[in-house]
Amino acid sequence: MNGVTDPLSVGSSFRRAPRPFREIQAYSFTLDHPEQVLFASAVRPLSLPYALANILWTVTGDDTVAGIRFWNDRAAAFTDDGVRVRSALGPRLFGAAQQFAVTLQRLRADRATRRALVLMVESKDLTTPTRDVPCMMGLQLLLRDDRLDAVATMRSQSALMVMPYDVALLTTIQRLLAAELGIAPGRYMHFAASMHIYEDELDVATSVAEEDLTPKVLPHPGSLQELQSIGAVKNEIERESVEELIRRSKQIGGRVHDEDTLGGMAESVLLGHALLKCGRVGDALVAWGRAGDLGRLCAMRVDLKERDAAHKISEPEDDRRGPTG
């Protein structure tokens, strides 16, 4: 299809030029194991530090560009003012409306409820001129057979650039709610009115589809409070000097790490990324070496970027991954 023409849409490159795309309407899929949301693609490697930072940014209720820019330097490009991400889910989940807490209360009060629904979009999102409209419409939770199922509904879904990060975030919300209820997460169901890729992504998307990818586990997030405390660590790492980062890395080296929990791994993953941004590749690899499979995914991305640079291989012309995915 020809690209959209709305000058406030990323699909028009924000007025620069419409981008032709391919689309499947009303596309859905189901994950029977919502912890298996990571993958090791040699073509389009996942940015695990960004995926984790996005989760932490959300659960701490943040919507500022400053809170995510360190992990995604394109964040400001998707906003109206370069300061605040209107579409951010954090305030919608954990802000004044306290949708996370209300959803939890509904599930505790009525195990058969069909009203445990988190709305991610408001009418003003569609009546206010903005380039920053949420792609996520809602997340419904259904407690069935002592498991917590989740149904995510998207108005628009970039399959290549954004979906892996959205799924990691939404399944984490599902798993957090299940943990608060003392039950196991059930199925994760994902529905998109427009599941699409852009024509200039087609070669990369085809290569990814041809890979034999085995899903990898994102460790259990623990409780909401535990995850929010890791969010505070993320904020510290963003501000630290190289010397402070190396000192932190040495301190982490003396701890016992639990590979079954996100808290046991997240600090090392984030720290490695910060060291890499400072040009300390060796120190980054040491930090990632303490993060088990997660660290290996991070190191793989670095190895692949070095390979691509050596062979002058580039990603699609414009990486459209926004601050919420």
C-alpha positions in Angstrom: 0.0 0.0 0.0 1.0 3.6 -0.5 2.1 5.3 2.7 -0.1 7.4 5.0 -0.1 11.1 4.3 -0.9 12.5 7.8 2.1 14.8 8.5 1.8 13.9 12.2 2.3 10.2 11.5 5.5 8.3 11.5 4.1 6.5 8.5 4.6 9.7 6.5 8.1 10.2 8.0 6.5 13.2 9.7 5.7 14.9 6.4 9.0 14.1 4.7 7.6 11.3 2.4 4.9 8.6 2.6 6.4 5.1 3.2 4.8 2.3 1.2 4.0 -0.7 3.5 2.6 -4.2 3.5 -0.2 -5.0 6.0 -2.3 -7.8 7.4 -5.5 -6.6 8.9 -6.9 -8.1 12.1 -3.8 -10.2 12.7 -3.5 -12.2 16.0 -1.2 -14.7 17.6 -1.1 -16.5 21.0 1.9 -17.3 23.2 1.3 -20.3 25.5 4.5 -19.4 27.4 4.5 -15.6 27.9 8.0 -15.8 29.5 9.5 -16.9 26.1 9.6 -13.5 24.4 13.3 -13.0 23.6 15.2 -14.2 20.5 18.7 -14.2 19.2 18.3 -13.0 15.6 21.6 -12.7 13.6 19.8 -10.4 11.2 17.8 -8.0 13.4 19.2 -8.5 17.0 17.0 -7.4 19.9 18.3 -4.5 21.9 17.9 -6.1 25.3 19.1 -3.1 27.3 16.5 -1.0 25.7 13.8 -3.6 26.2 14.6 -3.8 29.9 14.9 0.0 30.3 11.5 0.4 28.6 9.9 -2.0 31.1 11.6 -0.1 34.0 10.6 3.3 32.6 7.0 2.1 32.4 6.7 0.5 35.9 8.1 3.7 37.5 5.3 5.7 35.8 7.7 7.8 33.8 6.8 9.5 30.5 9.8 11.8 30.1 12.2 11.7 27.2 15.0 12.2 29.7 14.0 8.9 31.4 14.5 6.8 28.2 16.8 8.8 25.9 19.9 7.1 27.2 18.6 3.8 26.0 16.9 5.0 22.8 18.4 8.1 21.4 15.5 8.5 18.9 12.9 8.9 21.7 12.5 12.7 21.3 11.8 12.4 17.5 8.4 10.7 18.3 7.2 13.5 20.6 5.6 16.9 20.2 7.9 18.8 22.4 11.0 16.7 22.9 10.3 16.6 26.6 7.3 14.3 27.3 6.2 11.1 25.6 2.4 11.5 25.5 1.8 7.9 24.5 3.9 6.4 27.3 2.1 3.7 29.2 3.7 4.4 32.6 1.3 7.2 33.7 -1.6 5.4 32.2 -0.9 2.3 34.3 0.6 3.7 37.4 -0.5 7.4 37.4 -3.5 9.1 39.0 -6.0 6.5 37.6 -4.0 3.7 39.1 -5.2 1.2 36.5 -2.7 -1.5 37.5 -4.0 -1.4 41.1 -7.7 -1.2 40.1 -7.2 -4.1 37.7 -5.6 -6.1 40.5 -8.5 -5.3 42.9 -11.1 -6.4 40.3 -9.3 -9.8 39.8 -9.1 -10.3 43.6 -12.7 -9.5 44.1 -14.2 -11.5 41.3 -12.2 -14.3 39.7 -14.6 -14.5 36.8 -14.6 -10.8 36.0 -14.5 -9.5 32.4 -13.9 -6.0 33.6 -10.2 -6.3 34.4 -9.2 -4.0 31.5 -6.4 -1.5 31.3 -7.1 1.2 28.7 -4.1 2.6 27.0 -5.8 5.1 24.8 -8.2 8.0 25.6 -10.5 10.0 23.4 -8.3 13.1 23.7 -5.5 11.1 22.1 -7.5 11.1 18.9 -8.9 14.6 19.1 -5.7 16.4 20.0 -3.3 17.2 17.0 -0.2 15.2 18.0 2.4 12.9 16.4 2.3 10.8 19.6 -0.8 8.6 19.6 -0.6 5.3 21.6 -0.3 2.2 19.3 -1.7 0.1 22.2 -5.4 0.3 22.8 -5.8 -1.9 25.8 -4.8 -5.0 27.8 -7.5 -7.3 29.2 -6.8 -9.8 31.9 -8.9 -13.0 32.4 -8.4 -15.3 35.4 -9.3 -18.7 34.1 -8.3 -22.2 35.4 -6.1 -20.6 38.0 -4.0 -18.9 35.4 -4.0 -15.3 34.3 -4.5 -14.9 30.5 -3.9 -11.5 28.8 -5.4 -10.1 25.6 -3.6 -7.1 24.1 -5.2 -5.0 21.4 -3.2 -2.7 19.1 -4.5 -0.2 16.6 -1.2 -0.3 14.7 1.8 -2.6 15.0 5.2 -2.4 13.4 6.0 -6.0 13.2 9.8 -5.7 12.7 10.9 -2.7 14.6 8.4 -2.4 17.5 6.5 -5.6 18.2 9.3 -7.5 20.1 9.6 -4.6 22.6 5.8 -4.2 23.0 5.4 -8.0 23.6 8.2 -8.0 26.2 6.5 -5.1 28.0 3.0 -6.3 28.0 3.8 -9.9 29.0 5.8 -8.4 31.9 2.7 -6.5 33.0 0.7 -9.8 32.8 3.4 -11.6 34.8 3.5 -8.9 37.5 -0.3 -9.1 38.0 -0.2 -12.9 38.1 2.6 -12.7 40.7 0.5 -10.3 42.9 -2.4 -12.8 42.7 -0.1 -15.7 43.6 -0.9 -17.6 40.4 0.9 -18.5 37.2 0.5 -16.5 34.0 -1.5 -18.2 31.3 -1.7 -17.4 27.6 -0.8 -14.1 26.1 -3.0 -13.2 23.1 -1.9 -10.3 20.8 -4.3 -8.7 18.3 -3.4 -5.9 15.8 -5.8 -4.1 13.5 -2.9 -3.3 11.3 0.1 -5.6 11.5 2.6 -4.1 9.0 6.1 -3.7 7.7 7.4 -1.0 5.5 8.7 -1.8 2.0 12.2 -0.6 2.9 12.2 -3.2 5.7 11.2 -6.1 3.5 14.6 -7.6 2.9 15.5 -7.6 6.6 12.0 -8.9 7.5 12.3 -11.7 4.9 15.8 -12.7 6.3 14.4 -12.7 9.9 11.5 -14.9 8.8 13.9 -17.4 7.3 15.9 -17.8 10.5 15.5 -20.8 12.7 14.9 -18.8 15.9 14.4 -20.5 19.3 12.6 -18.3 21.9 14.5 -17.5 25.0 13.1 -16.7 28.5 12.9 -13.3 30.0 13.4 -14.0 33.8 10.6 -13.5 36.2 10.1 -9.9 37.1 9.3 -10.6 40.7 7.0 -8.1 42.5 6.1 -4.6 41.2 8.1 -3.1 44.1 11.2 -5.1 43.2 11.0 -4.0 39.6 10.5 -0.4 40.6 13.6 -0.6 42.7 15.5 -1.7 39.7 14.1 1.3 37.9 15.9 3.5 40.4 19.1 1.7 39.6 18.6 2.4 35.9 18.3 6.1 36.7 21.6 6.0 38.7 23.4 4.2 35.9 22.4 6.8 33.3 24.1 9.5 35.3 27.3 7.8 36.4 30.8 8.5 35.1 33.0 5.9 33.6 34.9 5.5 36.8 31.6 5.1 38.8 30.3 2.5 36.3 33.5 0.5 36.6 33.3 0.7 40.4 29.7 -0.5 40.2 30.8 -3.4 38.0 33.4 -4.6 40.5 30.9 -4.4 43.3 28.4 -6.5 41.3 31.1 -9.0 40.6 31.2 -10.0 44.3 27.5 -10.9 44.4 25.7 -14.1 43.8 23.4 -13.7 40.8 20.0 -15.4 40.4 19.4 -16.1 36.7 15.8 -17.0 37.4 14.8 -13.4 38.4 15.0 -10.2 36.3 16.4 -8.4 39.3 19.4 -10.7 39.4 20.3 -9.9 35.8 19.0 -6.5 34.9 21.6 -4.3 36.6 24.4 -6.1 34.7 22.6 -5.8 31.4 22.1 -2.1 31.9 25.6 -1.5 33.2 27.1 -3.3 30.2 25.2 -1.0 27.8 26.3 2.1 29.7 30.0 1.0 29.6 29.6 0.2 25.9 28.3 3.8 25.3 31.5 5.0 27.0 33.6 3.0 24.6 34.6 0.4 27.2 33.8 -2.7 25.2 35.8 -5.1 27.3 34.3 -3.9 30.5 30.8 -4.2 28.9 31.5 -7.8 28.0 32.6 -8.5 31.6 29.4 -7.0 33.0 27.3 -9.0 30.5 29.2 -12.1 31.4 27.5 -12.0 34.8 24.0 -11.9 33.2 23.7 -15.5 31.9 21.7 -15.9 28.7 20.6 -12.2 28.8 24.3 -11.1 28.8 25.0 -13.4 25.8 22.2 -11.8 23.9 23.7 -8.4 24.5 27.2 -9.5 23.5 25.8 -11.1 20.3 24.3 -7.8 19.3 27.7 -6.1 19.6 29.4 -8.9 17.7 26.9 -8.5 14.9 27.2 -4.8 14.7 31.0 -5.1 14.3 30.5 -7.7 11.6 28.0 -5.4 9.7 30.4 -2.5 10.0 33.2 -4.5 8.6 31.1 -5.6 5.6 29.3 -2.2 5.3 25.9 -3.8 5.9 23.2 -1.4 7.1 19.8 -1.7 8.8 16.7 -0.3 7.1 17.3 3.4 6.3 15.4 4.7 9.3 14.9 2.8 12.5 11.4 3.7 13.5 11.4 2.2 16.9 9.7 4.7 19.2 10.2 5.2 22.9 7.4 2.8 23.9 8.7 0.1 21.6 
